[in-house]
Amino acid sequence: MIKILGSVLAVLAAVVSAGQSVAATSPSAPDTSQFDERAALEVSQAAIGRRLGNYVFRDTEGRPFPIADLLGRPIVINLVYTACSYYCPLTVQSLDRGVRSAQDSLGADSFTVLTIGFDSRSDNPARMHSYARAQGIDLPNWHFLSADAETVLALTGDLGFAFYPSSQGFDHLAQTTVIAPDGTVYAQLYGSDLSVPTVVEPLKALLFGLARSSVSIDSILQRVKLFCTVYDRNSDIYRFDWSIFTGIAIGALSIGGLATFFVSVLLQRRRIDRAT
């Protein structure tokens, strides 16, 4: 009886040990087994202002890709897992619309987009390459990256991105994060159907701040460009609004006309006064 009991305990110990090993290698290592959207949102919002670590990812060719090389301009980070067949692709597609508009209006080199696979067991460089092609993404400064489990855990912790294994794959918020040029979390964008302004406005605000902090001719021109770039609801794009300059010109002409009128009246009165 004692021998049987000892065997049972040994088996249970082995099962517990195996379970702990699986949990330790799980890319999300969740504290709970059930996704809580409200709690995940709180974790996400608490990350705003947090600085990212100096992580090194792998690009679709397997080459090292250090995030530190991107600092100095805004970064948009989109987290996906390649086995997802619905919400992750939807998010990438809606992000694509916003990124295209932002690149057209703000400049293709003014910011960087990173789509990172968080399922470190499957999302390798080859899978990320196939994923980018399947989504039809071929834009400058948009990179599809992967990383090991340790890096994924550290990155998602910095971004406030909670994800939990489920029968469907993973449960998580549809979250896209905007990183400021100094490497801190600036804004969280939620939803799998991101509107164009939702994507462009945080980037425009960050770039306008960069332009204001500099006094060069280029920065002044960039500031004018950003100030005059407005969203056209009818066409769902951002465009340079020349009407601002038209308004300024009309205002200047009106002021000039009034000034001319008052000067002429003043000169006429002086002539009358002299004549009398």
For each residue, the residues with C-beta under 8 A, 3 or more apart:
1: 4 5
2: 5 6
3: 6 7
4: 1 7 8
5: 1 2 8 9
6: 2 3 9 10
7: 3 4 10 11
8: 4 5 11 12
9: 5 6 12 13
10: 6 7 13 14
11: 7 8 14 15
12: 8 9 15 16
13: 9 10 16 17
14: 10 11 17 18
15: 11 12 18 19
16: 12 13 19 20
17: 13 14 20 21
18: 14 15 21 22
19: 15 16 22 23
20: 16 17 23 24
21: 17 18 24 25
22: 18 19 25 26
23: 19 20 26 29
24: 20 21 29
25: 21 22 149
26: 22 23 29 30 149 165
27: 118 119 120 121 149 152 153 163
28: 118 153 156 162 163 164 165 170
29: 23 24 26 153
30: 26 33 162 163 164 165
31:
32: 36 164
33: 30 164
34: 164
35: 40 162 164 166 171 172
36: 32 39 40
37: 40 41 173
38: 41 42
39: 36 42 43 162
40: 35 36 37 43 44 162 172 173
41: 37 38 44 45 173 190
42: 38 39 45 46
43: 39 40 46 47 160 162
44: 40 41 47 159 160 161 162 173 175 188 190
45: 41 42 48 160 188
46: 42 43 160
47: 43 44 50 158 159 160 161 177 185 188
48: 45 160 185 186 187 188
49: 184 185
50: 47 158 160 184 185
51: 158 182 183 184 185
52: 55 67 155 158 159 179 183 184 185
53: 154 155 158
54: 66 67 68
55: 52 66 67 147 151 154 155
56: 64 65 66 67 147 151
57: 64 65 66 67 114 116 145 146 147 151
58: 62 63 64 65 124 125 145 146 147
59: 62 63 65 125 143 144 145
60: 125 126 128 129 132 143 144 145
61: 125 129
62: 58 59 125
63: 58 59
64: 56 57 58
65: 56 57 58 59 69 143 145
66: 54 55 56 57 69
67: 52 54 55 56 57 70 71 75 114 183
68: 54 71
69: 65 66
70: 67 73 75 112 114
71: 67 68 181 182 183
72: 181
73: 70 110 111 112 181 207 210
74: 110 111 112 178 179 180 181 186 202 203 206 207
75: 67 70 111 112 113 114 178 179
76: 95 99 111 112 113 114 176 177 178 179 199 203
77: 113 114 116 159 176 177 178 179
78: 91 92 95 113 114 115 116 176
79: 115 116 117 118 156 159 161 163 172 175 176 177
80: 84 88 91 92 115 116 117 118 123 131
81: 84 88 117 118 119 122 123 169 170
82: 88 117 119 122 123 127 128 130 131
83: 119 122 169
84: 80 81 87 88 89 169 170
85: 89
86: 89 90
87: 84 90 91 174 192
88: 80 81 82 84 91 92 192
89: 84 85 86 92 93 134 135
90: 86 87 93 94 174 192 193
91: 78 80 87 88 94 95 174 176 191 192 194
92: 78 80 88 89 95 96 115 135 137
93: 89 90 96 97 135
94: 90 91 97 98 191 192 193 194 195
95: 76 78 91 92 98 99 113 176 194 199
96: 92 93 99 100 135 136 137 139
97: 93 94 100 101 194 196 199 236
98: 94 95 101 102 194 195 196 198 199 200
99: 76 95 96 102 103 113 139 142 199
100: 96 97 103 104 139
101: 97 98 104 105 196 199 200 236 237 238
102: 98 99 105 106 110 111 199 200 203 204 238
103: 99 100 106 107 108 110 139 140 141
104: 100 101 237 238
105: 101 102 200 229 237 238 239 240
106: 102 103 110 111 200 203 204 207 226 229 238
107: 103 110
108: 103 139 140 141
109: 140 141
110: 73 74 102 103 106 107 203 207
111: 73 74 75 76 102 106 141 203 206 207
112: 70 73 74 75 76 141 142 143
113: 75 76 77 78 95 99 139 141 142 143
114: 57 67 70 75 76 77 78 142 143 145
115: 78 79 80 92 128 131 132 137 142 143 144 145
116: 57 77 78 79 80 144 145 146 147 152 155
117: 79 80 81 82 120 122 123 124 127 128 131 144 145 146 147
118: 27 28 79 80 81 123 152 156 161 163 170
119: 27 81 82 83 122 123 169 170
120: 27 117 123 146 147 148 149 151 152
121: 27 149
122: 81 82 83 117 119 127
123: 80 81 82 117 118 119 120 127 128 146
124: 58 117 127 128 146
125: 58 59 60 61 62 128 129 146
126: 60 129 130
127: 82 117 122 123 124 130 131 146
128: 60 82 115 117 123 124 125 131 132 144 145 146
129: 60 61 125 126 132 133 144
130: 82 126 127 133 134
131: 80 82 115 117 127 128 134 135 144
132: 60 115 128 129 135 137 138 144
133: 129 130 136 137
134: 89 130 131
135: 89 92 93 96 131 132
136: 96 133
137: 92 96 115 132 133 142 144
138: 132
139: 96 99 100 103 108 113 142
140: 103 108 109
141: 103 108 109 111 112 113
142: 99 112 113 114 115 137 139
143: 59 60 65 112 113 114 115
144: 59 60 115 116 117 128 129 131 132 137
145: 57 58 59 60 65 114 115 116 117 128
146: 57 58 116 117 120 123 124 125 127 128
147: 55 56 57 58 116 117 120 151 152 155
148: 120 151 152
149: 25 26 27 120 121 152 153
150: 153 154
151: 55 56 57 120 147 148 154 155
152: 27 116 118 120 147 148 149 155 156
153: 27 28 29 149 150 156 157
154: 53 55 150 151 157 158
155: 52 53 55 116 147 151 152 158 159 161
156: 28 79 118 152 153 159 160 161 162 163
157: 153 154 160
158: 47 50 51 52 53 154 155 185
159: 44 47 52 77 79 155 156 175 177 185
160: 43 44 45 46 47 48 50 156 157 175 177 185 188
161: 44 47 79 118 155 156 172 173 175 177
162: 28 30 35 39 40 43 44 156 172 173
163: 27 28 30 79 118 156 170 171 172
164: 28 30 32 33 34 35 170 171 172
165: 26 28 30 169 170
166: 35 169 170 171
167:
168: 171
169: 81 83 84 119 165 166
170: 28 81 84 118 119 163 164 165 166
171: 35 163 164 166 168
172: 35 40 79 161 162 163 164 175
173: 37 40 41 44 161 162 190
174: 87 90 91 190 191 192
175: 44 79 159 160 161 172 188 189 190
176: 76 77 78 79 91 95 188 189 190 194 199
177: 47 76 77 79 159 160 161 185 187 188 189
178: 74 75 76 77 185 186 187 188 189 202 203 206
179: 52 74 75 76 77 183 184 185 186
180: 74 183 184 185 186 206
181: 71 72 73 74 206 210
182: 51 71
183: 51 52 67 71 179 180
184: 49 50 51 52 179 180
185: 47 48 49 50 51 52 158 159 160 177 178 179 180 188
186: 48 74 178 179 180 202 206
187: 48 177 178 202
188: 44 45 47 48 160 175 176 177 178 185
189: 175 176 177 178 194 198 199 202
190: 41 44 173 174 175 176
191: 91 94 174 194 198
192: 87 88 90 91 94 174
193: 90 94
194: 91 94 95 97 98 176 189 191 198 199
195: 94 98 198 199
196: 97 98 101 199 200 231 236 237 238
197: 200 201 231
198: 98 189 191 194 195 201
199: 76 95 97 98 99 101 102 176 189 194 195 196 202 203
200: 98 101 102 105 106 196 197 203 204 231 238
201: 197 198 204 205
202: 74 178 186 187 189 199 205 206
203: 74 76 102 106 110 111 178 199 200 206 207
204: 102 106 200 201 207 208 226 229
205: 201 202 208 209
206: 74 111 178 180 181 186 202 203 209 210
207: 73 74 106 110 111 203 204 210 211 222 226
208: 204 205 211 212 223 226 227
209: 205 206 212 213
210: 73 181 206 207 213 214 219 222
211: 207 208 214 219 220 222 223 226
212: 208 209 219 223
213: 209 210 219
214: 210 211 218 219
215: 219 220
216: 219 220
217: 220 221
218: 214 221 222
219: 210 211 212 213 214 215 216 222 223
220: 211 215 216 217 223 224
221: 217 218 224 225
222: 207 210 211 218 219 225 226
223: 208 211 212 219 220 226 227
224: 220 221 227 228
225: 221 222 228 229 240
226: 106 204 207 208 211 222 223 229
227: 208 223 224 244
228: 224 225 240 241 242 244 245
229: 105 106 204 225 226 238 239 240 241
230: 238 239 241
231: 196 197 200 237 238
232: 235 236 237 238 239
233: 236
234:
235: 232 239
236: 97 101 196 232 233
237: 101 104 105 196 231 232
238: 101 102 104 105 106 196 200 229 230 231 232
239: 105 229 230 232 235
240: 105 225 228 229
241: 228 229 230 244
242: 228 245 246
243: 246 247
244: 227 228 241 247 248
245: 228 242 248 249
246: 242 243 249 250
247: 243 244 250 251
248: 244 245 251 252
249: 245 246 252 253
250: 246 247 253 254
251: 247 248 254 255
252: 248 249 255 256
253: 249 250 256 257
254: 250 251 257 258
255: 251 252 258 259
256: 252 253 259 260
257: 253 254 260 261
258: 254 255 261 262
259: 255 256 262 263
260: 256 257 263 264
261: 257 258 264 265
262: 258 259 265 266
263: 259 260 266 267
264: 260 261 267 268
265: 261 262 268 269
266: 262 263 269 270
267: 263 264 270 271
268: 264 265 271 272
269: 265 266 272 273
270: 266 267 273 274
271: 267 268 274 275
272: 268 269 275 276
273: 269 270 276
274: 270 271
275: 271 272
276: 272 273
